[in-house]
C-alpha cells in the first residue's frame, strides 16, 4: 500500500522544526542557561526538545552563521565568546542604528505600541526591585526587540538583530557585574517618554546614549571578570 502524501501542515511542521529548535537553543544561550564557552551537546538537546539530532544539527549550523556558537573539528560545538575589541566594533554600529530606531519609533509608534513599551518597562522595574537578573534580562531583550519591530523597517530589523546577537551575552554580564539594573531602566523610561512626546531627535539621542552606556557597563563587567580570573 502506497504511503499517503504528507499533509500541508506536516510539511510546514517538518520544514519549520530546525527553525523552532534554533529559537529555543538561542534562548538558552541568551539567558545564560548555556554559558559562554560551554560545549553544546546535540544528544542532550535532542532529548530535551523531543526531536532527532538532525534538526538540532541544522539549528546549530544556523547559529554558527549568526556567530552565537563555534564549531571545532573533532571536538564539537561551543557557545561562542566574542572579545571586548570585537564587541566595541559592534557597539560602534549599534549606537548609530539605535539612534535611527529611536527616531523612527517616535515618529510612527501607535498608542497601543507605546502602551506595550510602557508595560515592559514597568515589569523591568519590578524585576530590578527583586534583583531578578534573569527576568530583567529577558524583559530587556523584549524591550529592544519591540523597539526595532516598531521602527517598521524589515531590513533594519534583520540587520540589527544579526549584528547585536553576540552583544546580548555581554549585556547579561553588564547587568550582573556592570551595575546595569536601575540605571539601565531609568534610561529605558527616558526613551519611552521621548517616544510618547513624539520627539524623534531626543528619542534617537537617548537610545544612542543608552547603547553607549551599555558599552561602558560591558567594559566594567569585563574588567571584573578579568580581575576575578587573576585572583
Secondary structure, DSSP 8 states (H G I E B T S, - for coil): -------HHHHHHHHHHHHHHHHHHHHHHHTTSS-TT-EE-HHHHHHHHTS-HHHHHHHHHHHHHTTSEEEETTTEEEE----HHHHHHHHHHHHHHHHHHHHHHHHH--HHHHHHHHHHHHHHHHHHHTT-HHHHHHHHHHHHHHHHHHTT-HHHHHHHHHHHHHHHHHHHHHHHHS--HHHHHHHHHHHHHHHHTT-HHHHHHHHHHHHHHHHHHHHHHHHHHHHHHH-
